[in-house]
């Protein structure tokens, strides 16, 4: 991409949508209009965001159901919103958390939690401590404790780098569970 505006080239949206230079890139021919077009790039959906945007109402419903203790309903609501917005980071993370940590064993699904949490982390380049912590919980629920420990340590480092003491402490508590081979169970909200 070419631009005279450095802010455009350094935007978080471009960082999320870009990839590192690939090996052999020096052999790629100089780009010209003769053999490729940027129009397909301009027409694609915007990069994923931590903000819900248009999906806000659907996320609010899922959050409300969670707060009311209707975990099954919340899971269904998150799945529905992700059908429409498959790269909605907040939806991916919240669904993964519920699938990994709900005390209701019939609702837990470790492999699905891992898939959603890994996607949320990939979309944000593993830079958001809360999302990395969810991935650790998902690994633990799936019985992947060595990965849960490593990922929880990464979440602690991210929380430390952002100055979030509460999140650091929470992930430290969870790390101890994972080291003992135990997944985390979140308490159901009261009535």
C-alpha positions in Angstrom: 0.0 0.0 0.0 1.1 3.5 -0.8 0.1 6.6 1.1 1.5 10.0 2.1 -0.3 9.7 5.4 1.8 7.7 7.9 -1.3 7.4 10.2 -3.0 5.3 7.6 -0.1 3.0 7.1 0.4 2.6 10.8 -3.3 2.1 11.7 -4.3 -0.8 13.9 -6.8 -1.9 11.3 -4.0 -2.4 8.7 -1.8 -4.1 11.3 -4.6 -6.6 12.0 -5.2 -7.2 8.3 -1.6 -7.5 7.3 0.9 -10.3 7.5 4.7 -10.4 8.0 6.9 -10.4 4.9 7.0 -13.9 3.5 10.2 -15.7 2.5 11.0 -15.3 -1.1 9.2 -11.9 -1.3 12.2 -10.4 -3.1 11.2 -12.5 -6.1 7.7 -11.0 -6.3 7.4 -8.8 -9.4 6.7 -5.1 -9.0 3.0 -4.5 -8.6 1.3 -2.7 -11.5 -2.3 -2.3 -12.6 -1.6 -4.6 -15.5 -1.7 -7.8 -13.5 -3.5 -7.1 -10.2 -6.1 -4.9 -8.7 -6.8 -3.6 -5.2 -10.6 -3.3 -5.7 -11.2 -6.8 -4.1 -9.3 -5.5 -1.1 -11.3 -2.3 -0.9 -14.6 -4.3 -1.0 -13.8 -6.7 1.9 -15.3 -6.4 5.3 -13.5 -4.2 7.8 -10.9 -5.9 10.0 -12.1 -7.4 13.3 -12.6 -5.2 16.2 -12.9 -5.5 20.0 -15.9 -3.2 19.7 -19.2 -4.8 18.9 -20.5 -2.1 16.5 -23.6 -3.3 14.6 -23.7 -6.5 16.7 -24.1 -4.5 20.0 -27.7 -5.4 20.6 -27.1 -9.1 20.0 -24.2 -9.1 22.4 -26.2 -7.2 25.0 -28.8 -9.9 24.8 -26.2 -12.7 25.3 -24.6 -10.7 28.2 -28.0 -10.2 29.9 -28.8 -13.9 29.6 -25.4 -14.7 31.2 -26.1 -12.3 34.0 -29.6 -13.9 34.6 -27.9 -17.3 34.8 -29.3 -18.6 31.5 -26.0 -19.9 30.3 -27.6 -22.2 27.7 -29.5 -19.2 26.3 -26.4 -17.0 26.3 -24.4 -19.7 24.4 -27.2 -19.9 21.8 -27.2 -16.1 21.5 -23.5 -15.9 21.0 -23.5 -18.7 18.4 -26.3 -16.8 16.6 -24.4 -13.5 16.6 -21.2 -15.3 15.3 -23.2 -16.7 12.4 -23.7 -13.1 11.2 -20.4 -11.7 12.5 -17.9 -14.6 12.5 -14.9 -12.4 13.3 -16.5 -10.5 16.2 -13.8 -10.7 18.8 -16.1 -10.0 21.8 -18.5 -12.7 20.7 -15.8 -15.2 20.1 -14.2 -14.5 23.5 -17.4 -14.5 25.5 -18.6 -17.7 24.0 -15.3 -19.4 24.5 -15.3 -18.4 28.2 -18.8 -19.8 28.8 -18.0 -23.0 27.0 -14.8 -23.5 29.0 -15.9 -22.3 32.5 -19.6 -22.8 33.1 -20.3 -25.0 36.0 -23.0 -26.8 34.0 -21.2 -29.8 32.6 -23.7 -30.4 29.9 -23.0 -27.0 28.4 -19.2 -27.2 28.5 -17.4 -27.9 25.2 -13.6 -27.6 25.4 -12.7 -28.2 21.7 -15.3 -25.6 20.6 -14.0 -23.1 23.3 -10.5 -23.6 22.1 -11.5 -22.9 18.5 -13.3 -19.7 19.3 -10.6 -18.5 21.8 -7.8 -19.2 19.3 -9.6 -17.3 16.6 -10.1 -14.3 18.9 -6.4 -14.4 19.8 -5.3 -14.7 16.2 -7.4 -11.8 15.2 -5.9 -9.6 17.9 -2.4 -11.1 17.5 -2.4 -12.5 21.0 -2.0 -8.9 22.3 -5.1 -8.7 24.6 -4.5 -10.2 28.0 -8.2 -11.0 28.6 -8.5 -13.0 25.4 -5.2 -14.9 26.1 -6.6 -15.7 29.6 -9.8 -17.1 28.0 -7.6 -19.2 25.7 -5.8 -20.6 28.7 -9.1 -21.5 30.3 -10.3 -23.2 27.1 -7.1 -25.3 26.9 -7.6 -26.4 30.5 -11.2 -27.4 29.8 -10.0 -29.4 26.8 -7.5 -31.2 29.1 -4.5 -29.5 27.4 -2.9 -28.4 30.6 0.7 -27.8 29.4 -0.7 -25.3 26.8 -3.0 -23.8 29.5 0.0 -23.2 31.8 2.0 -21.6 29.0 -0.9 -19.5 27.8 -1.8 -18.4 31.3 1.8 -17.2 31.8 1.5 -15.3 28.6 -1.8 -13.7 29.8 -0.1 -12.6 33.0 2.7 -11.0 31.0 0.2 -9.2 28.8 -1.7 -8.0 31.8 1.5 -6.8 33.5 2.5 -4.9 30.3 -0.8 -3.1 30.2 -0.7 -2.4 34.0 -3.9 -4.4 34.7 -3.2 -5.7 38.3 -6.7 -7.3 38.7 -6.3 -9.4 35.5 -2.7 -10.3 36.5 -4.0 -11.6 39.9 -6.9 -13.5 38.3 -4.6 -15.2 35.8 -2.2 -16.1 38.6 -5.0 -17.8 40.5 -6.0 -19.7 37.3 -2.4 -20.6 36.5 -2.2 -22.5 39.9 -5.3 -24.5 39.0 -3.9 -25.4 35.6 -0.6 -26.5 37.1 -2.6 -28.9 39.3 -4.4 -30.2 36.2 -7.7 -28.6 37.1 -9.9 -26.4 34.8 -11.6 -23.3 36.1 -15.3 -23.1 36.9 -17.0 -19.7 36.9 -19.7 -19.1 39.5 -23.2 -18.8 38.1 -24.7 -15.3 38.7 -27.2 -15.2 41.5 -30.9 -14.3 40.9 
